[in-house]
Amino acid sequence: MRSARSNAKTVRWRTSSRSQNTNCVEVAALGRSNASPVAMRDSKDRGGPMLVFERQRWRDFVASTKDGEFDHESPSG
């Protein structure tokens, strides 16, 4: 199996339409199967480090985000 770094050079990276100009991350599937890992990197440092997730863990994260699990409440007072 090729390394994630090798795969990262040949995949199609995507940026969320909700990303702001200076605070973006990019994601890419590191293979063609539904079980292929997903990578995430900082768009300002495309050659720098990236996080690689198992596909199911990535799906769980996206679902939790959509459900508001990571939303911060404003401090009251």
Biopython code that builds the backbone (N, CA, C, O; Angstrom):
import numpy as np
from Bio.PDB.StructureBuilder import StructureBuilder

atoms = [
    (1, "MET", "N", (0.838, -1.187, 0.000)),
    (1, "MET", "CA", (0.000, 0.000, 0.000)),
    (1, "MET", "C", (0.875, 1.240, 0.000)),
    (1, "MET", "O", (1.858, 1.309, 0.739)),
    (2, "ARG", "N", (0.531, 2.207, -0.813)),
    (2, "ARG", "CA", (1.284, 3.456, -0.863)),
    (2, "ARG", "C", (1.033, 4.273, 0.397)),
    (2, "ARG", "O", (-0.012, 4.143, 1.035)),
    (3, "SER", "N", (1.980, 5.102, 0.744)),
    (3, "SER", "CA", (1.822, 5.925, 1.938)),
    (3, "SER", "C", (0.785, 7.014, 1.686)),
    (3, "SER", "O", (0.515, 7.374, 0.541)),
    (4, "ALA", "N", (0.211, 7.529, 2.761)),
    (4, "ALA", "CA", (-0.764, 8.616, 2.651)),
    (4, "ALA", "C", (-0.131, 9.831, 1.993)),
    (4, "ALA", "O", (-0.784, 10.523, 1.212)),
    (5, "ARG", "N", (1.130, 10.097, 2.300)),
    (5, "ARG", "CA", (1.821, 11.259, 1.711)),
    (5, "ARG", "C", (1.928, 11.101, 0.194)),
    (5, "ARG", "O", (1.722, 12.067, -0.541)),
    (6, "SER", "N", (2.246, 9.902, -0.279)),
    (6, "SER", "CA", (2.318, 9.653, -1.721)),
    (6, "SER", "C", (0.957, 9.831, -2.371)),
    (6, "SER", "O", (0.842, 10.469, -3.417)),
    (7, "ASN", "N", (-0.065, 9.271, -1.759)),
    (7, "ASN", "CA", (-1.421, 9.408, -2.291)),
    (7, "ASN", "C", (-1.870, 10.861, -2.313)),
    (7, "ASN", "O", (-2.596, 11.268, -3.221)),
    (8, "ALA", "N", (-1.455, 11.641, -1.338)),
    (8, "ALA", "CA", (-1.898, 13.027, -1.217)),
    (8, "ALA", "C", (-1.477, 13.879, -2.407)),
    (8, "ALA", "O", (-2.113, 14.892, -2.698)),
    (9, "LYS", "N", (-0.420, 13.484, -3.091)),
    (9, "LYS", "CA", (0.061, 14.261, -4.232)),
    (9, "LYS", "C", (-0.779, 14.032, -5.481)),
    (9, "LYS", "O", (-0.736, 14.841, -6.408)),
    (10, "THR", "N", (-1.540, 12.948, -5.521)),
    (10, "THR", "CA", (-2.253, 12.596, -6.742)),
    (10, "THR", "C", (-3.769, 12.666, -6.613)),
    (10, "THR", "O", (-4.474, 12.359, -7.575)),
    (11, "VAL", "N", (-4.281, 13.053, -5.477)),
    (11, "VAL", "CA", (-5.733, 13.100, -5.268)),
    (11, "VAL", "C", (-6.292, 14.494, -5.510)),
    (11, "VAL", "O", (-5.545, 15.466, -5.616)),
    (12, "ARG", "N", (-7.597, 14.577, -5.595)),
    (12, "ARG", "CA", (-8.279, 15.858, -5.772)),
    (12, "ARG", "C", (-8.663, 16.406, -4.393)),
    (12, "ARG", "O", (-9.516, 15.843, -3.707)),
    (13, "TRP", "N", (-8.035, 17.488, -4.007)),
    (13, "TRP", "CA", (-8.319, 18.132, -2.732)),
    (13, "TRP", "C", (-9.503, 19.072, -2.904)),
    (13, "TRP", "O", (-9.629, 19.743, -3.929)),
    (14, "ARG", "N", (-10.374, 19.119, -1.895)),
    (14, "ARG", "CA", (-11.547, 19.989, -1.936)),
    (14, "ARG", "C", (-11.574, 20.885, -0.714)),
    (14, "ARG", "O", (-11.152, 20.493, 0.374)),
    (15, "THR", "N", (-12.079, 22.096, -0.911)),
    (15, "THR", "CA", (-12.266, 23.058, 0.170)),
    (15, "THR", "C", (-13.758, 23.285, 0.342)),
    (15, "THR", "O", (-14.484, 23.402, -0.645)),
    (16, "SER", "N", (-14.216, 23.349, 1.558)),
    (16, "SER", "CA", (-15.623, 23.580, 1.822)),
    (16, "SER", "C", (-16.058, 24.939, 1.280)),
    (16, "SER", "O", (-15.307, 25.912, 1.331)),
    (17, "SER", "N", (-17.266, 24.986, 0.768)),
    (17, "SER", "CA", (-17.821, 26.263, 0.296)),
    (17, "SER", "C", (-18.067, 27.203, 1.473)),
    (17, "SER", "O", (-18.263, 28.401, 1.266)),
    (18, "ARG", "N", (-18.063, 26.698, 2.678)),
    (18, "ARG", "CA", (-18.258, 27.529, 3.875)),
    (18, "ARG", "C", (-16.953, 28.055, 4.459)),
    (18, "ARG", "O", (-16.967, 28.846, 5.402)),
    (19, "SER", "N", (-15.844, 27.626, 3.910)),
    (19, "SER", "CA", (-14.547, 28.087, 4.407)),
    (19, "SER", "C", (-14.350, 29.563, 4.114)),
    (19, "SER", "O", (-14.823, 30.086, 3.104)),
    (20, "GLN", "N", (-13.645, 30.218, 5.015)),
    (20, "GLN", "CA", (-13.288, 31.618, 4.807)),
    (20, "GLN", "C", (-11.950, 31.660, 4.095)),
    (20, "GLN", "O", (-11.232, 30.660, 4.062)),
    (21, "ASN", "N", (-11.611, 32.799, 3.529)),
    (21, "ASN", "CA", (-10.392, 32.925, 2.733)),
    (21, "ASN", "C", (-9.127, 32.508, 3.465)),
    (21, "ASN", "O", (-8.264, 31.869, 2.864)),
    (22, "THR", "N", (-8.989, 32.844, 4.733)),
    (22, "THR", "CA", (-7.729, 32.587, 5.428)),
    (22, "THR", "C", (-7.782, 31.422, 6.407)),
    (22, "THR", "O", (-6.749, 31.040, 6.956)),
    (23, "ASN", "N", (-8.941, 30.859, 6.634)),
    (23, "ASN", "CA", (-9.080, 29.780, 7.615)),
    (23, "ASN", "C", (-9.667, 28.539, 6.970)),
    (23, "ASN", "O", (-10.758, 28.098, 7.330)),
    (24, "CYS", "N", (-8.941, 27.981, 6.017)),
    (24, "CYS", "CA", (-9.467, 26.854, 5.254)),
    (24, "CYS", "C", (-8.716, 25.566, 5.539)),
    (24, "CYS", "O", (-7.517, 25.561, 5.817)),
    (25, "VAL", "N", (-9.453, 24.495, 5.461)),
    (25, "VAL", "CA", (-8.850, 23.178, 5.403)),
    (25, "VAL", "C", (-9.322, 22.534, 4.113)),
    (25, "VAL", "O", (-10.367, 22.891, 3.569)),
    (26, "GLU", "N", (-8.541, 21.586, 3.634)),
    (26, "GLU", "CA", (-8.899, 20.838, 2.435)),
    (26, "GLU", "C", (-8.996, 19.370, 2.811)),
    (26, "GLU", "O", (-8.270, 18.898, 3.685)),
    (27, "VAL", "N", (-9.888, 18.652, 2.153)),
    (27, "VAL", "CA", (-10.036, 17.219, 2.386)),
    (27, "VAL", "C", (-9.934, 16.471, 1.063)),
    (27, "VAL", "O", (-10.240, 17.012, 0.001)),
    (28, "ALA", "N", (-9.502, 15.225, 1.147)),
    (28, "ALA", "CA", (-9.391, 14.389, -0.045)),
    (28, "ALA", "C", (-9.513, 12.926, 0.354)),
    (28, "ALA", "O", (-9.000, 12.505, 1.391)),
    (29, "ALA", "N", (-10.195, 12.163, -0.481)),
    (29, "ALA", "CA", (-10.226, 10.710, -0.320)),
    (29, "ALA", "C", (-8.913, 10.162, -0.871)),
    (29, "ALA", "O", (-8.486, 10.545, -1.960)),
    (30, "LEU", "N", (-8.279, 9.274, -0.126)),
    (30, "LEU", "CA", (-6.986, 8.728, -0.531)),
    (30, "LEU", "C", (-7.147, 7.386, -1.231)),
    (30, "LEU", "O", (-6.370, 6.460, -1.003)),
    (31, "GLY", "N", (-8.133, 7.292, -2.061)),
    (31, "GLY", "CA", (-8.399, 6.081, -2.823)),
    (31, "GLY", "C", (-9.787, 6.151, -3.417)),
    (31, "GLY", "O", (-10.532, 7.102, -3.180)),
    (32, "ARG", "N", (-10.127, 5.143, -4.187)),
    (32, "ARG", "CA", (-11.410, 5.162, -4.887)),
    (32, "ARG", "C", (-12.505, 4.352, -4.205)),
    (32, "ARG", "O", (-13.678, 4.489, -4.554)),
    (33, "SER", "N", (-12.151, 3.527, -3.258)),
    (33, "SER", "CA", (-13.174, 2.697, -2.614)),
    (33, "SER", "C", (-13.861, 3.478, -1.495)),
    (33, "SER", "O", (-13.342, 4.483, -1.008)),
    (34, "ASN", "N", (-15.030, 2.998, -1.103)),
    (34, "ASN", "CA", (-15.763, 3.639, -0.008)),
    (34, "ASN", "C", (-15.089, 3.429, 1.334)),
    (34, "ASN", "O", (-15.492, 4.027, 2.331)),
    (35, "ALA", "N", (-14.070, 2.587, 1.371)),
    (35, "ALA", "CA", (-13.339, 2.338, 2.611)),
    (35, "ALA", "C", (-11.994, 3.063, 2.647)),
    (35, "ALA", "O", (-11.261, 2.952, 3.630)),
    (36, "SER", "N", (-11.665, 3.797, 1.598)),
    (36, "SER", "CA", (-10.378, 4.504, 1.542)),
    (36, "SER", "C", (-10.314, 5.582, 2.615)),
    (36, "SER", "O", (-11.331, 6.203, 2.925)),
    (37, "PRO", "N", (-9.136, 5.813, 3.186)),
    (37, "PRO", "CA", (-8.999, 6.857, 4.194)),
    (37, "PRO", "C", (-9.240, 8.244, 3.598)),
    (37, "PRO", "O", (-9.196, 8.440, 2.383)),
    (38, "VAL", "N", (-9.495, 9.194, 4.490)),
    (38, "VAL", "CA", (-9.702, 10.589, 4.118)),
    (38, "VAL", "C", (-8.613, 11.415, 4.792)),
    (38, "VAL", "O", (-8.319, 11.224, 5.972)),
    (39, "ALA", "N", (-8.018, 12.331, 4.038)),
    (39, "ALA", "CA", (-6.966, 13.203, 4.582)),
    (39, "ALA", "C", (-7.480, 14.632, 4.683)),
    (39, "ALA", "O", (-8.340, 15.050, 3.908)),
    (40, "MET", "N", (-6.949, 15.368, 5.639)),
    (40, "MET", "CA", (-7.281, 16.775, 5.821)),
    (40, "MET", "C", (-5.970, 17.540, 6.008)),
    (40, "MET", "O", (-5.069, 17.078, 6.708)),
    (41, "ARG", "N", (-5.871, 18.720, 5.374)),
    (41, "ARG", "CA", (-4.666, 19.536, 5.502)),
    (41, "ARG", "C", (-5.044, 21.014, 5.532)),
    (41, "ARG", "O", (-6.160, 21.391, 5.176)),
    (42, "ASP", "N", (-4.107, 21.831, 5.958)),
    (42, "ASP", "CA", (-4.258, 23.282, 5.981)),
    (42, "ASP", "C", (-4.001, 23.806, 4.571)),
    (42, "ASP", "O", (-2.955, 23.521, 3.989)),
    (43, "SER", "N", (-4.929, 24.557, 4.022)),
    (43, "SER", "CA", (-4.767, 25.051, 2.653)),
    (43, "SER", "C", (-3.618, 26.047, 2.521)),
    (43, "SER", "O", (-3.125, 26.273, 1.416)),
    (44, "LYS", "N", (-3.188, 26.640, 3.625)),
    (44, "LYS", "CA", (-2.071, 27.587, 3.580)),
    (44, "LYS", "C", (-0.720, 26.876, 3.600)),
    (44, "LYS", "O", (0.309, 27.490, 3.319)),
    (45, "ASP", "N", (-0.719, 25.581, 3.933)),
    (45, "ASP", "CA", (0.523, 24.808, 4.033)),
    (45, "ASP", "C", (0.322, 23.449, 3.374)),
    (45, "ASP", "O", (0.365, 22.413, 4.037)),
    (46, "ARG", "N", (0.106, 23.464, 2.089)),
    (46, "ARG", "CA", (-0.258, 22.246, 1.361)),
    (46, "ARG", "C", (0.817, 21.169, 1.397)),
    (46, "ARG", "O", (0.504, 19.992, 1.219)),
    (47, "GLY", "N", (2.056, 21.534, 1.619)),
    (47, "GLY", "CA", (3.120, 20.542, 1.719)),
    (47, "GLY", "C", (3.383, 20.112, 3.143)),
    (47, "GLY", "O", (4.237, 19.261, 3.390)),
    (48, "GLY", "N", (2.658, 20.691, 4.083)),
    (48, "GLY", "CA", (2.877, 20.416, 5.500)),
    (48, "GLY", "C", (2.142, 19.179, 5.980)),
    (48, "GLY", "O", (1.737, 18.334, 5.182)),
    (49, "PRO", "N", (1.976, 19.080, 7.281)),
    (49, "PRO", "CA", (1.357, 17.885, 7.854)),
    (49, "PRO", "C", (-0.116, 17.769, 7.465)),
    (49, "PRO", "O", (-0.770, 18.753, 7.122)),
    (50, "MET", "N", (-0.606, 16.554, 7.528)),
    (50, "MET", "CA", (-2.023, 16.313, 7.292)),
    (50, "MET", "C", (-2.506, 15.258, 8.270)),
    (50, "MET", "O", (-1.731, 14.441, 8.767)),
    (51, "LEU", "N", (-3.788, 15.294, 8.529)),
    (51, "LEU", "CA", (-4.421, 14.288, 9.366)),
    (51, "LEU", "C", (-5.079, 13.270, 8.449)),
    (51, "LEU", "O", (-5.684, 13.640, 7.443)),
    (52, "VAL", "N", (-4.968, 12.003, 8.785)),
    (52, "VAL", "CA", (-5.579, 10.951, 7.982)),
    (52, "VAL", "C", (-6.543, 10.180, 8.877)),
    (52, "VAL", "O", (-6.188, 9.752, 9.975)),
    (53, "PHE", "N", (-7.763, 10.012, 8.388)),
    (53, "PHE", "CA", (-8.826, 9.361, 9.143)),
    (53, "PHE", "C", (-9.308, 8.109, 8.410)),
    (53, "PHE", "O", (-9.356, 8.084, 7.180)),
    (54, "GLU", "N", (-9.663, 7.074, 9.167)),
    (54, "GLU", "CA", (-10.383, 5.955, 8.580)),
    (54, "GLU", "C", (-11.696, 6.514, 8.049)),
    (54, "GLU", "O", (-12.260, 7.439, 8.633)),
    (55, "ARG", "N", (-12.180, 5.961, 6.951)),
    (55, "ARG", "CA", (-13.378, 6.505, 6.298)),
    (55, "ARG", "C", (-14.574, 6.559, 7.246)),
    (55, "ARG", "O", (-15.281, 7.566, 7.269)),
    (56, "GLN", "N", (-14.821, 5.518, 8.020)),
    (56, "GLN", "CA", (-15.990, 5.527, 8.912)),
    (56, "GLN", "C", (-15.837, 6.579, 10.004)),
    (56, "GLN", "O", (-16.815, 7.223, 10.385)),
    (57, "ARG", "N", (-14.637, 6.758, 10.502)),
    (57, "ARG", "CA", (-14.415, 7.798, 11.522)),
    (57, "ARG", "C", (-14.689, 9.176, 10.933)),
    (57, "ARG", "O", (-15.250, 10.042, 11.604)),
    (58, "TRP", "N", (-14.293, 9.379, 9.677)),
    (58, "TRP", "CA", (-14.561, 10.652, 9.004)),
    (58, "TRP", "C", (-16.070, 10.863, 8.865)),
    (58, "TRP", "O", (-16.567, 11.957, 9.134)),
    (59, "ARG", "N", (-16.796, 9.836, 8.452)),
    (59, "ARG", "CA", (-18.258, 9.950, 8.326)),
    (59, "ARG", "C", (-18.891, 10.282, 9.673)),
    (59, "ARG", "O", (-19.809, 11.099, 9.750)),
    (60, "ASP", "N", (-18.400, 9.646, 10.733)),
    (60, "ASP", "CA", (-18.927, 9.926, 12.073)),
    (60, "ASP", "C", (-18.674, 11.380, 12.460)),
    (60, "ASP", "O", (-19.553, 12.035, 13.020)),
    (61, "PHE", "N", (-17.481, 11.886, 12.166)),
    (61, "PHE", "CA", (-17.144, 13.273, 12.479)),
    (61, "PHE", "C", (-18.058, 14.238, 11.723)),
    (61, "PHE", "O", (-18.583, 15.182, 12.312)),
    (62, "VAL", "N", (-18.249, 14.008, 10.430)),
    (62, "VAL", "CA", (-19.104, 14.888, 9.629)),
    (62, "VAL", "C", (-20.538, 14.859, 10.156)),
    (62, "VAL", "O", (-21.174, 15.907, 10.274)),
    (63, "ALA", "N", (-21.047, 13.680, 10.470)),
    (63, "ALA", "CA", (-22.406, 13.575, 10.999)),
    (63, "ALA", "C", (-22.542, 14.306, 12.326)),
    (63, "ALA", "O", (-23.542, 14.987, 12.556)),
    (64, "SER", "N", (-21.554, 14.174, 13.199)),
    (64, "SER", "CA", (-21.589, 14.863, 14.490)),
    (64, "SER", "C", (-21.544, 16.375, 14.316)),
    (64, "SER", "O", (-22.206, 17.113, 15.045)),
    (65, "THR", "N", (-20.765, 16.826, 13.353)),
    (65, "THR", "CA", (-20.684, 18.257, 13.073)),
    (65, "THR", "C", (-22.027, 18.774, 12.587)),
    (65, "THR", "O", (-22.488, 19.823, 13.036)),
    (66, "LYS", "N", (-22.650, 18.055, 11.683)),
    (66, "LYS", "CA", (-23.962, 18.459, 11.165)),
    (66, "LYS", "C", (-25.018, 18.462, 12.253)),
    (66, "LYS", "O", (-25.951, 19.263, 12.215)),
    (67, "ASP", "N", (-24.875, 17.561, 13.234)),
    (67, "ASP", "CA", (-25.831, 17.487, 14.342)),
    (67, "ASP", "C", (-25.580, 18.552, 15.406)),
    (67, "ASP", "O", (-26.350, 18.660, 16.360)),
    (68, "GLY", "N", (-24.514, 19.340, 15.257)),
    (68, "GLY", "CA", (-24.229, 20.421, 16.201)),
    (68, "GLY", "C", (-23.460, 19.991, 17.430)),
    (68, "GLY", "O", (-23.380, 20.748, 18.398)),
    (69, "GLU", "N", (-22.894, 18.805, 17.419)),
    (69, "GLU", "CA", (-22.186, 18.302, 18.592)),
    (69, "GLU", "C", (-21.023, 19.193, 19.008)),
    (69, "GLU", "O", (-20.680, 19.244, 20.190)),
    (70, "PHE", "N", (-20.418, 19.889, 18.069)),
    (70, "PHE", "CA", (-19.247, 20.702, 18.370)),
    (70, "PHE", "C", (-19.551, 22.200, 18.435)),
    (70, "PHE", "O", (-18.636, 23.017, 18.536)),
    (71, "ASP", "N", (-20.833, 22.557, 18.378)),
    (71, "ASP", "CA", (-21.204, 23.974, 18.461)),
    (71, "ASP", "C", (-20.882, 24.509, 19.852)),
    (71, "ASP", "O", (-21.061, 23.817, 20.854)),
    (72, "HIS", "N", (-20.414, 25.726, 19.897)),
    (72, "HIS", "CA", (-20.118, 26.374, 21.181)),
    (72, "HIS", "C", (-21.256, 27.310, 21.531)),
    (72, "HIS", "O", (-21.743, 28.067, 20.692)),
    (73, "GLU", "N", (-21.664, 27.245, 22.769)),
    (73, "GLU", "CA", (-22.672, 28.195, 23.225)),
    (73, "GLU", "C", (-21.992, 29.475, 23.631)),
    (73, "GLU", "O", (-20.880, 29.460, 24.157)),
    (74, "SER", "N", (-22.664, 30.589, 23.384)),
    (74, "SER", "CA", (-22.138, 31.884, 23.812)),
    (74, "SER", "C", (-22.170, 31.963, 25.316)),
    (74, "SER", "O", (-23.126, 31.505, 25.941)),
    (75, "PRO", "N", (-21.128, 32.545, 25.918)),
    (75, "PRO", "CA", (-21.154, 32.703, 27.378)),
    (75, "PRO", "C", (-22.277, 33.653, 27.780)),
    (75, "PRO", "O", (-22.459, 34.703, 27.164)),
    (76, "SER", "N", (-23.009, 33.291, 28.786)),
    (76, "SER", "CA", (-24.090, 34.167, 29.241)),
    (76, "SER", "C", (-23.560, 35.180, 30.238)),
    (76, "SER", "O", (-22.598, 34.947, 30.969)),
    (77, "GLY", "N", (-24.223, 36.288, 30.227)),
    (77, "GLY", "CA", (-23.842, 37.203, 31.253)),
    (77, "GLY", "C", (-23.561, 38.536, 30.875)),
    (77, "GLY", "O", (-23.228, 39.362, 31.725)),
]
sb = StructureBuilder()
sb.init_structure("model")
sb.init_model(0)
sb.init_chain("A")
sb.init_seg("    ")
for serial, (resi, resn, name, xyz) in enumerate(atoms, 1):
    if name == "N":
        sb.init_residue(resn, " ", resi, " ")
    sb.init_atom(name, np.array(xyz, "f"), 0.0, 1.0, " ", f" {name:<3s}", serial, name[0])
structure = sb.get_structure()
